[in-house]
Amino acid sequence: MRKKIVAGNWKMNKTQEDAKNLVEAVLSSCKDEAAVTKIFFPPMPFLGMVSSLVQGTSSFSAGAQNCHYAESGAFTGETSAAAIASCGASYVLVGHSERRQYFLENDEQLKQKIDRALGHSLSPIYCVGEQLAERNNHHYFTVIKNQLQNSLFHLSESAVLRTVIAYEPVWAIGTGLTATPDQAQEMHAFIRLALTEKYGIAVAQKISVLYGGSCNAKNAKELFACPDVDGGLIGGASLIAEDFVKIAHSF
Ligand code: PGA
């Protein structure tokens, strides 16, 4: 059985007090059932606090939105995987399209970030997704295959089993243009097939593949009903406790 996951990527939103209130509101109304893992991705300064708030629960975790690819050193303003792990976090997002677009992160750096995260017992959630032009010119399968091959497929079987993949079509992020369940399922099945070709079916069947991009309390149910969609990476809707809880209850 694959892990079902609902992850809230808060991006650059919330203050410390808002962050505490949001986590507490979710914890008080969301089922703490191991069947669905719920992960908060707050801004870095609140990671320790959010990790402490979820400690002792059976299904909530905290993660960082990014980590640096180096172990440590003179990288002012950056955060190492070791520092993230020491805050009590368990996950890290790698390769979100906003990082690729605004911070020019490339597949080679993302590969190193994945290795670094795994080296500190963090589970990377590796984000892949095509631009609108790549969807329109029908290159989207090639784009996703390359992103997988360049940054993830160097891993051994046991290492890849500790990762999660998030398919986030760039044209759907923050736009209200959600992929249809058919579009999501088509790509998730393609990712599963790529995993099967590389690692075999037994491994491919164990790796969770999340959908992200304008997933909300209204459309989560039909997206999560797709056989290869194992949950969601939620941006905007994760900032509202009630919506995030509804999404977490959408399986
Ligand atoms: P969105 O963002 O839900 O606001 O579209 C998703 C994401 O960027 O992870």
Boltz pocket constraint, residues with backbone or C-beta under 6 A from the ligand:
constraints:
  - pocket:
      binder: B
      contacts: [[A, 9], [A, 168], [A, 172], [A, 173], [A, 174], [A, 175], [A, 176], [A, 212], [A, 213], [A, 214], [A, 215], [A, 233], [A, 234], [A, 235], [A, 236], [A, 237]]
      max_distance: 6.0
